[in-house]
Amino acid sequence: MEHLAGTARECNALQQALALAKWVGPGRPVTAKGVLRRADLPEAGQVLGVAMPQSVRSTADVPALQRPWTAAVAAGLLSVSDGRAVSGPTLADGDAVLEAWLRALAAVLAVTFDGDEPDVLEIGRLVLTALAAEPAPDLQKIINQSSYEVYDAFHRGFGDRDPAEAALELMAAFGAVDRQRRITPLGRWALTSLRDSPDTQSELEGICQLKITLRYVQPQCLRRVLVPSSATLGDLHDIIQIAFNWDGDHLHAFKVGRRQYGDPYFDAEHDEDKITLGAVFAVFAKRLSYIYDFGDSWMHDITLEKVIEPDPDTAYPVCSGGRGDAPVEDVGPENPQWTPFDQAEINTQLAHLASGAHDVEALLRDDIEVIVTDAYGEHEQMTAFLTVLDEEIKFPVPATLLGEPVVVTKLVEDDATVELRAHCRAKRATGLMSFADLEFLPGTVEAWLHSAYLVYLGRPPVATAPPADWDHLAQWRS
């Protein structure tokens, strides 16, 4: 492995990435997209011996410069945040070099073929598979026989140029192919790694510092959060909801490359709970977007600024900073309202999320939604609660009121106050009590549905977990 690591370190692609990182040094300004400014391109081109075209708008116009920059960022040789690029640590030894090399290869595949992660990794695998065969088969034929997404990514944006030729040049720059265009030992190692599915690729490990910026909002509204790499996109959705004070009543989706992740219950293309941040950011995706409310389209840009070691004294996730008030949703542009940035309150709610209580509330809200489906207005919704609770709770049931034992025999709806009341028997008195004021034995159906009722009223729940083997109102779900 040491020999392979040495080959990876000395390949032209990483040598150019190292040269760029050395040139950047303690820091240089970058654009909002995290690439070099147009004014700095000629100097960077001189460092790499790259001639600049007469008309250059951005780094993307100079592939010979864009690819080393992309490789440097992916390999960790450059760190980009707050509008500046800073030289990172030099390449380590052994497996760490190979992992950095593979990340850089995947990142450059992505900018070369402009595809989604699984598609560009499949292109890399197919190219190396063809080179490893004896005799080498027709690469174009192999690509044509793959999926449409891979075929489309392979051919997109090349014009008259042969994409197979571009792929071979890329592999040669990374030392996966020799001058005779035969696969090298490093290329065979890469092929073995790429044969694993993208979901089983090595993931980033640590705490991801994310900058989340709400697009099109002025003054700028952003939040910085520290999130474990083991968190899923579904977890990140919950964090964003808290950080920007959204109420979660609308649909949402993440965009990673050309792939969309969301809640499969609402027919999302890919399940947000089945991919971690470590997997998303491991190879090349340093940015992704999140949209909340497909009507008002609140767009969030999410950037991975750096990965840090976890602090054993810190409970994650945590909001480490931010600025700007967040807009209040559903109030209309004519009378905008704003929620002031309150870092302490955000972290209080994130701690609540980390404790697992948020998961319980999510389950409770799901059951509440089942109960009040097709019920309009407070009176209809209270009637719906009464109907479901009468069926699900097997009266009489024991409870306590202010610490005193009672037996609840049935529930009734109070039309005047629009709340549920309970017929109770007790040693000292018998009569109607507020259902909300009662307490039930933990772990029972009545305790869980009582907590759902409390959440419906806007109060904190009492139950800490649903009853074991309970069907969660299965008969009431349409």
PyMOL commands that set and color helices and strands:
alter all, ss='L'
color gray80, all
select helices_A, chain A and resi 2-10+12-24+38-48+59-61+63-74+95-113+117-132+139-144+148-155+163-173+185-194+198-200+233-243+264-266+272-274+277-282+343-354+357-372+377-392+435-437+445-456+474-476
alter helices_A, ss='H'
color red, helices_A
select strands_A, chain A and resi 28-29+78-81+84-87+207-214+221-228+252-256+259-262+270-271+287-292+298-308+318-323+326-327+338-339+397-401+404-414+419-425+430-434+438-439
alter strands_A, ss='S'
color yellow, strands_A
deselect
rebuild
show_as cartoon
